[in-house]
Amino acid sequence: MTTSLSFAARFAARPSSLKTSRAAFKLSLLAFSLTGAFVTSAFAADAPSAATSAPPKSEINAAVGTGVKFTPPPESAIPDDEFGKMVKLGRNIMLDTPKYAKAYVGNTLSCVNCHTDAGRMAGSAPLWAAYVSYPAYRGKNKKVNTFEERLQGCFMYSQNGKAPALGSEPLVALESYAYWLSKGLPVDEKVAGRGYPNLPEPAQAPDYVRGQKVYEAKCIVCHAANGGGQYVNGETVFPPLWGAKSFNWGAGMGSYKNAAKFIYANMPYGMSYSLTPQEAWDVAYFMDAQERPQDPRWQGSVAATRAKFHDSKFSLYGTKVNGKLLGDIGAPKVR
């Protein structure tokens, strides 16, 4: 497996049109993170592979411990033909979804915010592992979903937008990119590296106050005190975690279990596994205890919507936190 890209290399992998306005801001935040609040051990004592055989810090990334053996092809291998054009469009949509799929996006997030390294990184829900795992039954909508239908859900929930029609250019482009990334990978639902690495139940129940302290120490420099993210010239540099510009209550990250797994393996950015499992659970709880756009599956009331779609201890939708009923913001906006 190719080791994790450096911050500069990951940034260089973005489309050239995105680099100029973001470079100075990102590098300044990187400098702060390396010298200030983000300085932590690359491996916590109870993180995976903490033995003497652990890889060097420069190689620690979300793929560690997943057992992944597959390496997707490099960007330079994208063919220079009509199919390659569609693959490149899919990659661009991954990196800057509001720009390249504007009609279907209702926030300022991009696919790469949850699928790092342009959807290539094992342990960060890579597209190549997802592509060979569909069609598949999903409990979320209680039916067998094609890969395109799964992508539609990402636009509806994570992007707080609307689903592109099956066969539309954005879905064909993303499917083409995922297909190309998975070249040589057998069709197997249990492919190593899919999704996010498992995380054991915390020793203590996730806690808002502890989570807030983790957020203030490790996350605030990128995602801001109000969770609204960071922007330069109207472009998203670091994504919003809650509020009107973030994912809605129907997104997978709306489960603080899912969020904890992602955070543990991927955050702070470029410092995988630097949080303890308990810290990951706590800060995920804190993040999901904030208000965000309404679930588009709204049933007319918070109680009814929770009963049908959020009947889980890992969803805070429809529960009271600090005296506030989460999700009590009325019907979703029409997209």
C-alpha positions as CSV (number, residue, x, y, z in Angstrom):
1,M,0.0,0.0,0.0
2,T,1.4,3.4,-0.9
3,T,2.1,5.4,2.2
4,S,0.2,8.5,3.2
5,L,0.8,11.6,1.1
6,S,2.4,14.5,2.8
7,F,0.3,17.6,3.4
8,A,2.0,19.3,0.5
9,A,1.7,16.3,-1.8
10,R,-2.0,15.9,-1.0
11,F,-2.5,19.6,-1.7
12,A,-0.6,19.4,-5.0
13,A,-3.0,16.6,-6.0
14,R,-5.9,19.0,-6.1
15,P,-6.9,20.7,-9.3
16,S,-4.6,23.6,-10.1
17,S,-7.5,26.0,-10.1
18,L,-7.9,25.4,-6.3
19,K,-4.3,25.8,-5.3
20,T,-3.5,29.5,-5.5
21,S,-6.2,30.8,-3.2
22,R,-5.7,28.1,-0.5
23,A,-1.9,27.6,-0.4
24,A,-0.8,30.3,2.0
25,F,-3.7,29.8,4.3
26,K,-3.3,26.0,4.5
27,L,0.4,26.2,5.0
28,S,0.1,28.7,7.8
29,L,-2.5,26.5,9.5
30,L,-0.2,23.5,9.0
31,A,2.7,25.4,10.7
32,F,0.4,26.3,13.6
33,S,-0.8,22.7,13.9
34,L,2.7,21.3,14.0
35,T,4.0,23.8,16.6
36,G,0.8,24.3,18.7
37,A,-2.4,22.6,19.6
38,F,-1.9,19.6,17.3
39,V,1.4,18.5,18.8
40,T,0.7,15.0,20.1
41,S,2.2,11.6,20.0
42,A,1.7,10.0,16.6
43,F,0.4,6.9,18.4
44,A,-1.5,7.1,21.6
45,A,-0.7,4.4,24.1
46,D,-3.9,2.5,23.3
47,A,-3.8,3.1,19.5
48,P,-3.2,0.2,17.1
49,S,0.3,-0.9,16.3
50,A,1.9,0.9,19.2
51,A,4.6,-1.8,19.6
52,T,8.2,-1.3,18.5
53,S,7.3,-2.7,15.1
54,A,5.0,0.2,14.4
55,P,5.7,2.1,11.1
56,P,7.6,5.4,11.3
57,K,5.5,8.5,12.0
58,S,5.8,9.6,8.4
59,E,3.9,6.4,7.3
60,I,1.0,6.6,9.8
61,N,-2.3,7.0,7.9
62,A,-5.8,5.7,8.0
63,A,-4.7,2.5,6.2
64,V,-2.7,1.3,9.2
65,G,-4.2,-1.8,10.7
66,T,-6.8,-2.4,7.9
67,G,-4.9,-5.2,6.3
68,V,-5.1,-3.5,2.9
69,K,-2.9,-4.9,0.1
70,F,-4.5,-3.2,-2.8
71,T,-2.9,0.0,-4.3
72,P,-5.1,2.0,-6.7
73,P,-3.5,3.3,-9.9
74,P,-1.8,6.7,-9.8
75,E,-3.5,9.8,-11.3
76,S,-0.8,9.8,-14.1
77,A,-2.3,6.5,-15.4
78,I,-5.7,8.0,-16.2
79,P,-6.1,7.3,-20.0
80,D,-6.0,10.3,-22.4
81,D,-9.3,9.5,-24.1
82,E,-13.0,10.1,-23.7
83,F,-13.2,7.6,-20.9
84,G,-10.3,9.3,-19.2
85,K,-12.1,12.6,-19.4
86,M,-15.0,11.2,-17.5
87,V,-12.6,9.7,-14.9
88,K,-11.0,13.1,-14.4
89,L,-14.3,14.7,-14.0
90,G,-15.2,12.2,-11.3
91,R,-12.0,13.0,-9.5
92,N,-12.7,16.7,-9.8
93,I,-16.1,16.2,-8.3
94,M,-14.5,14.3,-5.4
95,L,-12.1,17.2,-4.7
96,D,-14.5,20.2,-5.2
97,T,-18.1,19.0,-5.3
98,P,-19.7,22.5,-4.9
99,K,-17.8,23.6,-8.1
100,Y,-18.2,20.5,-10.3
101,A,-21.6,19.3,-9.2
102,K,-23.1,22.6,-8.1
103,A,-26.7,21.9,-9.0
104,Y,-26.8,19.0,-6.6
105,V,-25.0,20.4,-3.5
106,G,-26.7,22.3,-0.7
107,N,-23.6,23.0,1.5
108,T,-19.9,23.7,1.3
109,L,-18.6,20.1,1.7
110,S,-16.8,18.0,-0.9
111,C,-16.6,14.2,-1.1
112,V,-12.9,14.3,-0.2
113,N,-13.8,15.6,3.3
114,C,-14.9,12.1,4.2
115,H,-13.0,10.1,1.5
116,T,-9.5,11.4,1.9
117,D,-6.7,11.4,-0.7
118,A,-9.2,11.9,-3.5
119,G,-11.1,8.7,-2.5
120,R,-7.9,6.6,-2.5
121,M,-7.0,6.2,1.1
122,A,-7.8,2.8,2.7
123,G,-9.5,3.2,6.1
124,S,-11.1,6.4,4.8
125,A,-14.1,4.9,2.9
126,P,-12.1,4.6,-0.4
127,L,-14.1,4.5,-3.6
128,W,-12.3,1.5,-5.0
129,A,-13.5,-0.7,-2.1
130,A,-17.0,0.7,-2.3
131,Y,-17.3,0.1,-6.1
132,V,-16.6,-3.6,-5.9
133,S,-19.0,-4.0,-2.9
134,Y,-22.2,-3.0,-4.8
135,P,-25.0,-3.9,-5.5
136,A,-25.6,-4.5,-1.8
137,Y,-28.5,-4.4,0.6
138,R,-28.6,-1.3,2.8
139,G,-30.5,-1.1,6.1
140,K,-30.8,2.6,5.7
141,N,-33.3,2.4,2.9
142,K,-34.1,-1.3,3.2
143,K,-33.4,-2.3,-0.3
144,V,-30.6,-3.5,-2.6
145,N,-28.8,-0.5,-3.8
146,T,-26.7,-0.1,-7.0
147,F,-23.5,1.9,-6.7
148,E,-25.1,4.9,-8.4
149,E,-28.0,4.8,-5.9
150,R,-25.5,4.8,-3.1
151,L,-23.9,7.9,-4.6
152,Q,-27.3,9.5,-4.8
153,G,-27.6,9.2,-1.1
154,C,-24.3,11.0,-0.6
155,F,-25.7,14.0,-2.4
156,M,-29.0,14.0,-0.5
157,Y,-27.4,13.6,3.0
158,S,-23.7,14.4,3.2
159,Q,-24.0,17.2,0.6
160,N,-27.4,18.3,1.9
161,G,-28.5,18.6,-1.7
162,K,-30.6,16.6,-4.2
163,A,-29.9,13.3,-5.9
164,P,-28.7,13.5,-9.5
165,A,-30.8,11.3,-11.8
166,L,-29.5,7.8,-12.5
167,G,-27.3,8.0,-15.6
168,S,-26.6,11.7,-15.2
169,E,-23.1,13.1,-15.8
170,P,-22.1,13.6,-12.2
171,L,-23.0,10.0,-11.2
172,V,-21.5,8.5,-14.4
173,A,-18.3,10.5,-13.7
174,L,-18.0,9.4,-10.1
175,E,-18.8,5.8,-11.0
176,S,-16.2,5.9,-13.8
177,Y,-13.6,7.2,-11.4
178,A,-14.4,4.6,-8.8
179,Y,-14.3,1.9,-11.5
180,W,-10.9,3.1,-12.7
181,L,-9.5,3.2,-9.1
182,S,-10.6,-0.4,-8.5
183,K,-8.8,-1.8,-11.6
184,G,-7.5,-5.3,-10.7
185,L,-9.5,-5.6,-7.5
186,P,-11.7,-8.7,-7.3
187,V,-15.4,-8.3,-6.6
188,D,-15.6,-8.9,-2.9
189,E,-17.8,-7.3,-0.3
190,K,-15.2,-8.0,2.4
191,V,-12.3,-6.2,0.6
192,A,-9.7,-5.0,3.2
193,G,-9.7,-1.2,3.7
194,R,-13.3,-0.6,3.0
195,G,-15.1,2.0,5.1
196,Y,-13.5,3.1,8.4
197,P,-11.5,0.9,10.8
198,N,-13.5,-0.5,13.6
199,L,-13.3,1.2,17.0
200,P,-14.0,-0.5,20.3
201,E,-16.7,0.8,22.6
202,P,-15.3,3.5,24.9
203,A,-14.4,2.8,28.5
204,Q,-16.6,5.7,29.5
205,A,-19.9,6.8,27.9
206,P,-19.2,9.6,25.3
207,D,-19.4,12.9,27.0
208,Y,-20.2,16.4,25.7
209,V,-17.8,18.3,28.1
210,R,-14.9,16.0,27.4
211,G,-15.6,16.2,23.7
212,Q,-15.7,20.0,23.8
213,K,-12.2,20.0,25.4
214,V,-10.8,17.7,22.7
215,Y,-12.4,19.9,20.0
216,E,-10.9,23.1,21.5
217,A,-7.4,21.5,21.8
218,K,-7.2,19.5,18.5
219,C,-9.9,20.6,16.0
220,I,-10.7,24.3,16.4
221,V,-7.7,25.6,14.5
222,C,-9.2,24.1,11.3
223,H,-12.9,23.9,11.9
224,A,-13.4,27.1,13.9
225,A,-15.0,27.7,17.3
226,N,-18.5,27.7,15.8
227,G,-17.8,24.5,13.8
228,G,-18.3,26.5,10.6
229,G,-14.9,25.6,8.9
230,Q,-12.4,27.9,7.3
231,Y,-12.8,29.7,3.9
232,V,-10.6,31.8,1.6
233,N,-12.1,33.9,-1.2
234,G,-15.4,32.0,-0.8
235,E,-13.7,28.5,-1.2
236,T,-13.8,25.9,1.5
237,V,-10.3,25.3,3.0
238,F,-11.5,23.2,6.0
239,P,-15.0,21.8,6.1
240,P,-17.8,22.9,8.4
241,L,-18.8,20.2,11.0
242,W,-22.2,21.6,11.9
243,G,-24.5,24.4,11.1
244,A,-26.2,25.4,7.8
245,K,-23.2,24.6,5.6
246,S,-22.6,21.1,6.9
247,F,-24.1,17.6,6.4
248,N,-27.7,17.1,7.4
249,W,-29.2,14.9,10.0
250,G,-29.6,12.0,7.6
251,A,-25.9,11.7,6.8
252,G,-23.8,8.8,7.9
253,M,-21.7,11.2,10.0
254,G,-24.9,11.9,11.9
255,S,-24.2,8.7,13.8
256,Y,-21.5,9.5,16.3
257,K,-20.3,5.9,16.1
258,N,-19.5,6.4,12.4
259,A,-18.0,9.8,13.1
260,A,-15.8,8.4,15.9
261,K,-14.4,5.8,13.6
262,F,-13.6,8.3,10.9
263,I,-12.1,10.8,13.4
264,Y,-9.9,8.2,15.1
265,A,-8.4,6.9,11.8
266,N,-8.2,10.3,9.9
267,M,-8.2,13.3,12.2
268,P,-6.5,15.7,12.9
269,Y,-5.8,15.8,9.2
270,G,-2.4,14.2,8.5
271,M,-2.2,12.8,12.1
272,S,-4.1,9.6,12.0
273,Y,-4.5,7.7,15.3
274,S,-3.1,10.5,17.4
275,L,-6.3,10.7,19.4
276,T,-7.1,8.0,21.9
277,P,-10.3,6.0,21.2
278,Q,-12.0,7.7,24.1
279,E,-11.1,11.1,22.7
280,A,-12.5,10.1,19.3
281,W,-15.8,9.0,20.8
282,D,-16.1,12.1,23.0
283,V,-15.3,14.6,20.2
284,A,-17.7,12.8,17.8
285,Y,-20.4,13.1,20.4
286,F,-19.7,16.7,20.8
287,M,-19.8,17.3,17.1
288,D,-23.1,15.4,16.6
289,A,-24.6,17.3,19.6
290,Q,-24.8,20.4,17.5
291,E,-27.6,21.5,15.2
292,R,-27.5,21.0,11.5
293,P,-29.8,20.9,8.5
294,Q,-33.0,18.9,8.7
295,D,-33.2,15.2,7.7
296,P,-34.8,15.3,4.2
297,R,-36.8,12.2,5.2
298,W,-38.7,14.5,7.6
299,Q,-42.0,12.9,8.8
300,G,-43.7,16.1,10.0
301,S,-42.3,16.1,13.5
302,V,-39.0,15.4,15.3
303,A,-40.5,12.5,17.3
304,A,-41.9,10.8,14.2
305,T,-38.6,11.3,12.2
306,R,-36.6,9.9,15.1
307,A,-38.9,6.9,15.5
308,K,-38.6,5.9,11.8
309,F,-35.0,6.8,11.0
310,H,-33.0,7.6,14.1
311,D,-34.0,4.9,16.6
312,S,-30.4,4.3,17.7
313,K,-28.3,5.2,20.7
314,F,-25.7,6.6,18.3
315,S,-28.0,9.2,16.9
316,L,-28.7,12.4,18.9
317,Y,-31.4,13.5,16.6
318,G,-34.6,14.1,18.6
319,T,-32.8,14.0,21.9
320,K,-32.2,16.9,24.3
321,V,-28.7,18.1,24.8
322,N,-28.0,21.0,27.2
323,G,-31.8,21.6,27.2
324,K,-32.1,21.8,23.4
325,L,-34.2,19.4,21.3
326,L,-31.9,18.5,18.4
327,G,-33.6,18.5,15.0
328,D,-36.4,20.8,16.2
329,I,-35.8,23.3,13.3
330,G,-38.9,22.6,11.1
331,A,-39.2,21.0,7.7
332,P,-36.2,20.7,5.4
333,K,-35.7,23.2,2.6
334,V,-36.9,22.2,-0.8
335,R,-34.0,21.4,-3.1
